[in-house]
């Protein structure tokens, strides 16, 4: 089995998604993470910057 096959057979480890929600309620995917804590840490960083947008971390489900 080569690396490409091995990677293809494994589930996507980037299951936590950080979204930006604009004033019209549109969700835009910004980044994917393997760990929820990483996604939430970046979400808090964006929130600290004081932009009008809201941010959301959501788990991708099969």
C-alpha positions in Angstrom: 0.0 0.0 0.0 1.4 3.4 -0.9 1.0 6.7 0.9 -1.8 7.9 -1.4 -3.8 4.7 -0.8 -3.3 4.8 3.0 -4.4 8.5 3.2 -7.4 7.8 1.0 -8.6 5.0 3.3 -8.5 7.1 6.5 -11.3 9.4 7.5 -10.7 13.1 7.2 -9.1 14.2 10.5 -10.1 17.8 10.0 -13.6 17.4 11.3 -13.9 20.7 13.3 -14.8 23.7 11.1 -14.6 27.4 12.0 -17.2 29.4 10.2 -17.7 33.2 9.9 -21.3 34.4 10.0 -21.9 37.7 8.2 -24.7 40.3 8.8 -27.0 38.5 6.4 -26.6 35.1 8.2 -24.4 33.6 5.5 -21.9 31.0 6.9 -18.5 30.9 5.3 -16.0 28.1 6.1 -12.7 29.6 7.1 -10.6 26.8 8.5 -10.7 23.1 9.4 -9.1 21.5 12.4 -8.5 18.0 13.8 -9.1 19.2 17.4 -12.0 21.2 18.7 -9.8 23.2 21.1 -7.7 24.5 18.2 -10.8 25.7 16.3 -12.2 27.4 19.4 -8.9 29.1 20.2 -8.8 30.6 16.7 -12.5 31.6 17.0 -11.7 33.4 20.3 -8.8 35.2 18.5 -11.0 36.5 15.8 -13.6 37.6 18.3 -11.0 39.5 20.3 -10.3 41.5 17.1 -13.7 43.2 17.4 -15.0 42.6 13.9 -18.8 42.7 13.4 -19.0 39.1 12.2 -19.9 36.2 14.5 -18.0 33.0 14.5 -19.0 29.4 15.0 -17.3 26.0 15.4 -19.2 23.0 14.1 -18.3 19.4 13.9 -18.6 17.8 10.4 -20.6 14.6 10.6 -20.7 11.8 8.1 
